[in-house]
């Protein structure tokens, strides 16, 4: 929004801004924020930042060395539409409290290093990314987790209507219209809020899932910009839903038996303004260039390890099962939604040719997810990977309907968070190039995810186990 700190301060003074909100992203991918009264906010805040405890909530530092600083970035400013008082928000980088050097484990800084490394290689100067935003909107969700009482109660007016409209049948919500679908106005409100924040929306619609599953799509943008926009979009969706008296969630599999929420990421590389993924000679599959095929090879070769960052929750693997258009096998194909990588059939022009990586979901930190995919793709280009020798396709068939001999040759995605983290621990050298990720960061990520998520879920009885075993 602003080119300099001076421009930002001038705007604050001229537009009667009451509060300055500083937003930073924690390790898990959640936003944290600090608010400063506008009358106390000055040029020094863009130099010195605002200190906070990095050992609490963000996951950055240890208790004995947790002092961090949020440093606002003028070009990320936006008027926050969800506050009663006029509020100008800035996204922040996290820097060290004493030296003000970029903090190595800050996810936004990691994404900046990924872009810098890409340019240093000379392979490309711009990585364009475009996640699809799938989410559920429920009327109410009640969760209880106690030793003697475990329950989740979900209410959706689309599957349990008030008698004035029909219920959406199981897995038949795709593109349905009002009055059966009841979330059109909510999505339109989200779109208008995003437009006000300079994030154009391509379209929105109801998704397959009957209980309030929605999708919003936007245009592709450079990696760090897209990660910033993704955080803004999630923020807008959740807050607009709250205004409507509902709850929005990006949880990968909130309802058993219904479609889950993925984060399919469209991506391409450019150099000197030219799309490197288009085969101008039109001799390769789906008009993908050699560079694009090698990039695809990098994603697939490292696909199992990537899930440790792109699908880092136990719930992720409730979505990654056959029968729900979920990508459970590592291969690529044209317009095939059972593939881990789909080449969109409609993206045919030299400017639009791209690939879509389908396994990720929003339990990952968007900055880390996009960075890890880029690093895998760049590794494939650097190694000139030949997929024809690795059984990665292209396969223009529904893998689920093939015989076991065919399926046995296809590399699957991991089936659990533990397996994904093991794969990441065994294959992460490609992430360390250019010091984009550090060994300490990877080790800490794996340890925390194993302890606080994989082990925590594995040691708790599941309600369905009582159905199976109570009479044992």
C-alpha positions as CSV (number, residue, x, y, z in Angstrom):
1,X,0.0,0.0,0.0
2,X,2.9,2.4,0.8
3,X,6.3,2.7,-0.7
4,X,7.9,4.1,2.4
5,X,7.5,4.6,6.1
6,X,7.0,8.3,5.5
7,X,4.1,7.6,3.2
8,X,2.5,5.4,5.8
9,X,2.8,8.0,8.5
10,X,1.4,10.7,6.3
11,X,-1.6,8.5,5.6
12,X,-2.1,7.8,9.3
13,X,-2.2,11.5,10.1
14,X,-4.5,12.5,7.2
15,X,-7.1,9.8,7.6
16,X,-7.7,9.9,11.4
17,X,-6.4,6.3,11.9
18,X,-7.0,5.4,15.6
19,X,-5.0,2.1,15.9
20,X,-2.1,0.5,14.2
21,X,-2.2,-3.3,14.2
22,X,1.0,-5.3,13.6
23,X,0.4,-8.9,12.4
24,X,3.0,-11.6,12.3
25,X,2.9,-15.2,11.5
26,X,3.9,-18.0,13.9
27,X,5.5,-21.3,13.1
28,X,2.1,-23.2,12.8
29,X,0.9,-20.6,10.3
30,X,-1.5,-18.7,12.5
31,X,-1.5,-14.9,12.8
32,X,-0.6,-13.1,16.0
33,X,-1.0,-9.4,16.5
34,X,0.1,-6.4,18.6
35,X,-1.9,-3.1,18.6
36,X,-0.4,0.4,19.0
37,X,-2.5,3.6,19.4
38,X,-1.9,5.6,16.3
39,X,-0.8,8.7,18.3
40,X,2.1,6.6,19.7
41,X,3.1,5.2,16.4
42,X,6.1,6.9,14.7
43,X,9.0,6.4,12.3
44,X,11.0,4.6,14.9
45,X,8.6,1.7,14.8
46,X,9.7,0.9,11.2
47,X,13.3,0.8,12.4
48,X,13.1,-0.6,15.9
49,X,9.9,-2.6,15.6
50,X,7.8,-3.7,18.6
51,X,9.2,-6.4,20.9
52,X,7.3,-9.5,21.9
53,X,7.9,-12.9,23.6
54,X,8.8,-15.4,20.9
55,X,8.5,-18.3,23.3
56,X,4.8,-17.8,23.9
57,X,2.4,-18.8,21.1
58,X,4.5,-18.1,18.1
59,X,6.8,-21.2,18.6
60,X,9.9,-19.2,17.7
61,X,12.1,-19.1,20.7
62,X,12.9,-20.8,24.0
63,X,11.9,-19.3,27.3
64,X,15.4,-18.2,28.1
65,X,16.0,-16.5,24.8
66,X,12.5,-15.7,23.5
67,X,12.8,-11.9,22.9
68,X,11.8,-11.1,19.3
69,X,10.7,-8.0,17.4
70,X,7.9,-7.5,15.0
71,X,9.1,-5.1,12.2
72,X,6.2,-3.6,10.1
73,X,6.6,-3.6,6.3
74,X,5.1,-0.4,4.7
75,X,4.1,-2.1,1.4
76,X,1.9,-4.7,3.2
77,X,-0.5,-2.1,4.9
78,X,-4.2,-2.4,4.6
79,X,-7.3,-0.9,6.3
80,X,-8.6,-3.6,8.6
81,X,-12.3,-3.9,8.0
82,X,-13.1,-5.9,11.1
83,X,-12.4,-3.4,13.8
84,X,-14.7,-0.8,15.3
85,X,-12.1,1.9,15.4
86,X,-10.3,3.0,12.2
87,X,-7.3,0.6,12.1
88,X,-4.4,0.3,9.7
89,X,-2.7,-3.1,9.7
90,X,0.9,-4.0,8.7
91,X,2.3,-7.4,8.1
92,X,5.6,-7.9,9.9
93,X,8.9,-9.7,9.6
94,X,10.3,-11.1,12.8
95,X,13.8,-9.9,13.6
96,X,16.1,-10.5,16.5
97,X,15.5,-8.1,19.4
98,X,19.1,-6.9,19.7
99,X,20.7,-6.8,16.3
100,X,17.4,-6.4,14.2
101,X,18.8,-9.1,11.9
102,X,16.2,-11.3,10.1
103,X,15.2,-14.2,12.4
104,X,16.2,-17.4,10.6
105,X,13.0,-19.3,11.7
106,X,10.5,-16.6,10.7
107,X,8.3,-18.2,8.1
108,X,8.0,-15.0,6.0
109,X,11.8,-14.7,6.1
110,X,12.1,-18.3,4.9
111,X,9.8,-17.5,2.0
112,X,11.9,-14.5,1.1
113,X,15.1,-16.6,1.2
114,X,13.4,-19.1,-1.1
115,X,12.7,-16.4,-3.7
116,X,16.3,-15.1,-3.3
117,X,17.7,-18.5,-3.8
118,X,15.6,-19.0,-7.0
119,X,17.1,-15.8,-8.5
120,X,20.6,-16.8,-7.4
121,X,20.4,-20.1,-9.3
122,X,19.6,-18.2,-12.5
123,X,16.9,-20.8,-13.3
124,X,14.0,-18.3,-12.9
125,X,13.4,-14.9,-11.4
126,X,9.8,-15.2,-10.4
127,X,7.7,-18.1,-9.0
128,X,3.9,-17.5,-9.4
129,X,1.7,-19.4,-7.0
130,X,-2.1,-19.6,-6.7
131,X,-3.7,-21.7,-3.9
132,X,-7.4,-22.7,-4.2
133,X,-9.3,-21.8,-1.0
134,X,-11.6,-24.6,0.1
135,X,-13.3,-24.3,3.4
136,X,-16.4,-25.3,5.3
137,X,-18.9,-22.9,6.9
138,X,-20.9,-24.3,9.8
139,X,-23.7,-22.8,11.9
140,X,-22.1,-24.1,15.1
141,X,-19.4,-26.5,16.3
142,X,-19.1,-27.7,19.9
143,X,-16.0,-29.6,20.9
144,X,-15.4,-31.4,24.2
145,X,-12.2,-33.3,25.0
146,X,-12.2,-34.6,28.6
147,X,-11.2,-37.9,30.1
148,X,-14.8,-39.1,30.5
149,X,-16.5,-37.0,27.8
150,X,-15.3,-36.7,24.2
151,X,-17.6,-35.2,21.6
152,X,-17.9,-33.1,18.5
153,X,-21.3,-31.7,17.5
154,X,-21.5,-30.0,14.1
155,X,-24.6,-28.1,12.9
156,X,-25.1,-27.1,9.2
157,X,-28.3,-25.5,8.0
158,X,-27.6,-26.9,4.5
159,X,-27.9,-30.5,5.7
160,X,-30.3,-29.9,8.5
161,X,-32.6,-27.1,7.0
162,X,-35.4,-25.3,8.8
163,X,-38.1,-26.7,6.5
164,X,-38.1,-23.8,4.1
165,X,-35.6,-25.4,1.7
166,X,-34.4,-28.8,0.8
167,X,-31.2,-30.3,2.3
168,X,-28.2,-30.7,0.1
169,X,-27.7,-34.4,-0.5
170,X,-24.5,-36.2,0.6
171,X,-21.5,-35.0,-1.6
172,X,-23.8,-33.2,-4.0
173,X,-23.1,-29.6,-3.2
174,X,-21.0,-28.7,-6.2
175,X,-22.2,-25.4,-7.8
176,X,-25.7,-25.8,-6.2
177,X,-27.8,-22.6,-6.1
178,X,-30.0,-20.9,-3.5
179,X,-32.2,-21.5,-1.7
180,X,-30.7,-25.0,-1.2
181,X,-27.3,-23.5,-0.8
182,X,-27.4,-20.8,1.8
183,X,-23.9,-19.3,1.7
184,X,-23.9,-17.3,-1.5
185,X,-24.2,-13.9,0.2
186,X,-21.6,-14.8,2.8
187,X,-19.1,-15.6,0.0
188,X,-20.0,-12.4,-1.9
189,X,-19.4,-10.4,1.2
190,X,-15.9,-12.1,1.5
191,X,-15.2,-11.2,-2.2
192,X,-16.1,-7.6,-1.7
193,X,-14.0,-7.3,1.4
194,X,-11.0,-8.8,-0.4
195,X,-11.6,-6.4,-3.3
196,X,-11.3,-3.6,-0.8
197,X,-8.0,-5.0,0.3
198,X,-6.8,-5.1,-3.3
199,X,-7.1,-8.9,-3.7
200,X,-9.2,-9.5,-6.9
201,X,-11.4,-12.6,-6.7
202,X,-11.8,-14.7,-9.9
203,X,-14.9,-16.4,-8.7
204,X,-16.6,-18.2,-5.7
205,X,-19.0,-21.2,-5.6
206,X,-20.3,-24.0,-3.4
207,X,-18.1,-27.0,-3.4
208,X,-18.9,-30.7,-3.4
209,X,-19.3,-31.1,0.4
210,X,-23.0,-30.9,1.4
211,X,-22.5,-29.2,4.8
212,X,-21.3,-25.8,3.8
213,X,-18.2,-26.5,1.7
214,X,-17.1,-23.4,-0.3
215,X,-14.4,-22.4,-2.6
216,X,-12.8,-19.0,-3.6
217,X,-10.2,-18.6,-6.3
218,X,-7.9,-15.7,-7.0
219,X,-5.2,-14.9,-9.5
220,X,-1.6,-16.2,-9.2
221,X,1.0,-13.9,-7.6
222,X,4.7,-14.1,-6.6
223,X,5.4,-16.4,-3.8
224,X,5.8,-14.1,-0.8
225,X,3.0,-11.8,-2.0
226,X,0.7,-14.9,-2.4
227,X,1.5,-16.1,1.1
228,X,0.6,-12.7,2.4
229,X,-2.6,-12.7,0.5
230,X,-3.5,-16.2,1.7
231,X,-3.2,-15.0,5.3
232,X,-5.5,-12.1,4.5
233,X,-8.0,-14.3,2.7
234,X,-8.3,-16.7,5.6
235,X,-8.6,-13.8,8.0
236,X,-11.4,-12.3,5.9
237,X,-13.3,-15.5,5.4
238,X,-13.3,-16.3,9.2
239,X,-14.3,-12.8,10.2
240,X,-17.0,-12.5,7.6
241,X,-18.4,-15.8,8.7
242,X,-18.4,-14.6,12.3
243,X,-20.4,-11.5,11.2
244,X,-22.9,-13.8,9.7
245,X,-23.2,-15.8,12.9
246,X,-21.3,-18.8,11.5
247,X,-17.9,-20.5,11.8
248,X,-15.5,-21.0,8.9
249,X,-12.8,-23.7,9.0
250,X,-10.1,-24.8,6.7
251,X,-9.7,-28.2,8.5
252,X,-8.9,-30.8,5.9
253,X,-11.5,-33.4,6.9
254,X,-14.1,-31.9,9.3
255,X,-16.9,-34.4,8.4
256,X,-16.5,-38.1,7.9
257,X,-17.7,-39.3,4.5
258,X,-17.9,-35.9,3.0
259,X,-15.5,-34.1,0.7
260,X,-12.4,-32.6,2.4
261,X,-10.7,-29.2,2.1
262,X,-7.5,-29.3,0.0
263,X,-5.2,-26.5,-1.0
264,X,-4.4,-27.2,-4.6
265,X,-1.6,-24.9,-5.6
266,X,-1.2,-23.6,-9.2
267,X,2.3,-22.7,-10.0
268,X,4.7,-21.6,-12.8
269,X,8.1,-20.1,-13.2
270,X,9.0,-17.0,-15.2
271,X,12.3,-15.5,-16.4
272,X,12.5,-12.1,-18.0
273,X,8.7,-12.0,-18.1
274,X,8.4,-15.3,-20.1
275,X,6.6,-18.3,-18.7
276,X,9.2,-21.1,-18.5
277,X,6.5,-23.9,-18.3
278,X,5.2,-23.5,-21.9
279,X,6.7,-25.7,-24.6
280,X,6.8,-23.4,-27.7
281,X,7.8,-26.3,-29.9
282,X,4.7,-28.2,-28.7
283,X,6.6,-31.6,-28.7
284,X,6.1,-32.5,-25.0
285,X,3.1,-33.9,-23.1
286,X,0.4,-31.2,-22.5
287,X,2.7,-28.6,-24.0
288,X,4.8,-28.6,-20.9
289,X,8.4,-27.4,-21.4
290,X,11.4,-29.5,-20.4
291,X,11.8,-27.1,-17.5
292,X,8.2,-27.7,-16.4
293,X,8.6,-31.5,-16.6
294,X,11.8,-31.3,-14.5
295,X,10.0,-29.1,-12.0
296,X,7.2,-31.6,-11.8
297,X,9.8,-34.3,-11.3
298,X,11.2,-32.5,-8.3
299,X,7.8,-32.2,-6.7
300,X,7.1,-35.9,-7.2
301,X,10.6,-37.2,-6.2
302,X,10.3,-35.2,-3.0
303,X,6.5,-35.6,-2.7
304,X,6.6,-37.9,0.4
305,X,8.9,-35.6,2.2
306,X,6.9,-32.5,1.2
307,X,3.8,-33.8,3.0
308,X,5.7,-33.3,6.3
309,X,5.4,-29.6,5.6
310,X,2.4,-29.3,3.3
311,X,0.1,-31.7,5.3
312,X,1.4,-31.5,8.8
313,X,-1.6,-32.6,10.8
314,X,-3.2,-36.0,11.7
315,X,-6.4,-34.7,10.1
316,X,-4.6,-34.2,6.8
317,X,-4.5,-37.9,6.3
318,X,-8.2,-38.3,6.9
319,X,-8.6,-36.3,3.6
320,X,-5.9,-38.2,1.7
321,X,-7.9,-41.3,1.0
322,X,-9.2,-42.8,-2.2
323,X,-12.7,-42.0,-3.4
324,X,-12.9,-38.3,-2.8
325,X,-10.8,-36.9,-5.7
326,X,-8.0,-36.8,-3.2
327,X,-4.4,-37.2,-4.6
328,X,-3.1,-40.3,-2.8
329,X,-0.5,-41.3,-5.5
330,X,2.5,-39.4,-6.8
331,X,2.1,-39.0,-10.5
332,X,1.0,-36.3,-13.0
333,X,-1.6,-36.1,-15.7
334,X,-3.7,-33.7,-17.8
335,X,-6.9,-32.8,-16.1
336,X,-6.9,-35.8,-13.9
337,X,-8.0,-35.1,-10.3
338,X,-6.7,-38.4,-8.9
339,X,-3.2,-37.2,-9.8
340,X,-0.9,-35.5,-7.3
341,X,-0.1,-33.0,-10.1
342,X,-2.8,-32.0,-12.5
343,X,-2.1,-30.0,-15.7
344,X,-5.2,-27.8,-16.1
345,X,-6.7,-28.5,-19.5
346,X,-8.0,-24.9,-19.7
347,X,-4.6,-23.3,-19.2
348,X,-3.3,-23.6,-22.8
349,X,-1.8,-20.2,-23.7
350,X,1.9,-19.5,-23.4
351,X,1.2,-17.1,-20.5
352,X,-1.1,-19.4,-18.6
353,X,0.5,-22.8,-18.9
354,X,1.0,-24.1,-15.4
355,X,0.8,-27.1,-13.1
356,X,-1.4,-27.7,-10.0
357,X,0.1,-29.6,-7.0
358,X,-2.9,-31.1,-5.2
359,X,-1.8,-32.8,-1.9
360,X,-1.4,-29.7,0.4
361,X,-3.9,-28.4,2.8
362,X,-4.2,-25.3,5.1
363,X,-2.9,-27.0,8.3
364,X,0.5,-26.2,6.8
365,X,2.1,-22.8,7.2
366,X,1.5,-21.2,3.9
367,X,5.0,-19.5,3.7
368,X,6.7,-22.9,4.4
369,X,4.4,-24.8,2.1
370,X,5.0,-22.6,-0.9
371,X,8.8,-22.3,-0.2
372,X,9.1,-26.1,0.1
373,X,7.3,-26.8,-3.2
374,X,9.5,-24.2,-4.9
375,X,12.7,-25.8,-3.5
376,X,11.6,-29.2,-4.6
377,X,10.8,-28.0,-8.1
378,X,14.1,-26.1,-8.4
379,X,15.9,-29.2,-7.3
380,X,14.2,-31.2,-10.1
381,X,15.3,-28.6,-12.7
382,X,18.9,-28.5,-11.4
383,X,19.1,-32.3,-11.6
384,X,17.2,-32.5,-14.9
385,X,15.0,-35.2,-13.6
386,X,13.6,-37.6,-16.2
387,X,10.2,-38.8,-15.0
388,X,9.9,-41.5,-17.7
389,X,12.4,-43.5,-15.7
390,X,10.6,-43.1,-12.4
391,X,7.1,-44.2,-13.1
392,X,5.6,-40.8,-12.3
393,X,3.4,-40.8,-15.5
394,X,1.8,-39.2,-17.2
395,X,-1.1,-41.6,-16.5
396,X,-4.4,-40.5,-17.9
397,X,-6.5,-43.0,-15.9
398,X,-8.2,-43.2,-12.6
399,X,-5.6,-45.0,-10.5
400,X,-8.2,-46.3,-8.1
401,X,-9.8,-48.4,-10.9
402,X,-6.5,-50.0,-12.0
403,X,-5.4,-53.5,-11.1
404,X,-3.0,-54.1,-8.2
405,X,0.0,-54.8,-10.5
406,X,-0.4,-51.3,-12.0
407,X,-1.0,-49.6,-8.6
408,X,2.0,-51.3,-7.0
409,X,4.4,-49.4,-9.2
410,X,3.0,-46.0,-8.2
411,X,4.6,-44.2,-5.3
412,X,1.9,-43.3,-2.7
413,X,1.8,-40.2,-0.5
414,X,2.3,-41.1,3.2
415,X,-0.7,-42.5,5.0
416,X,-0.1,-40.8,8.3
417,X,1.6,-37.8,9.9
418,X,4.2,-40.0,11.4
419,X,5.1,-41.5,8.0
420,X,5.2,-38.0,6.5
421,X,7.5,-36.7,9.2
422,X,9.8,-39.7,8.8
423,X,10.0,-39.0,5.1
424,X,10.9,-35.4,5.8
425,X,13.6,-36.4,8.2
426,X,15.1,-38.7,5.6
427,X,14.8,-36.3,2.6
428,X,15.3,-32.6,3.3
429,X,18.7,-31.8,1.8
430,X,16.9,-30.0,-1.1
431,X,15.4,-27.6,1.5
432,X,18.8,-26.6,2.9
433,X,20.1,-25.3,-0.4
434,X,20.9,-21.6,-0.1
435,X,20.2,-21.9,3.6
436,X,16.5,-21.4,2.9
437,X,15.6,-23.8,5.6
438,X,18.1,-24.8,8.3
439,X,18.7,-28.2,9.8
440,X,17.7,-26.9,13.2
441,X,14.4,-25.6,11.9
442,X,13.6,-29.0,10.2
443,X,14.6,-31.0,13.3
444,X,12.5,-28.8,15.6
445,X,9.5,-28.9,13.2
446,X,9.6,-32.7,13.2
447,X,10.0,-33.0,16.9
448,X,7.1,-30.6,17.7
449,X,4.8,-32.2,15.2
450,X,5.5,-35.7,16.5
451,X,5.1,-34.8,20.1
452,X,2.2,-32.3,20.1
453,X,0.2,-33.8,17.3
454,X,1.0,-37.3,16.1
455,X,1.7,-38.7,19.6
456,X,-1.0,-36.6,21.3
457,X,-3.7,-38.0,18.9
458,X,-2.3,-41.6,18.9
459,X,-2.5,-41.9,22.7
460,X,-6.2,-40.8,23.0
461,X,-9.1,-43.2,22.6
462,X,-11.2,-42.4,19.5
463,X,-15.0,-42.5,19.9
464,X,-15.3,-45.1,17.0
465,X,-13.0,-47.4,19.0
466,X,-15.8,-47.7,21.6
467,X,-18.2,-48.7,18.8
468,X,-15.7,-51.4,17.8
469,X,-14.3,-52.6,21.1
470,X,-16.5,-51.7,24.0
471,X,-17.9,-55.2,24.3
472,X,-14.5,-56.8,24.1
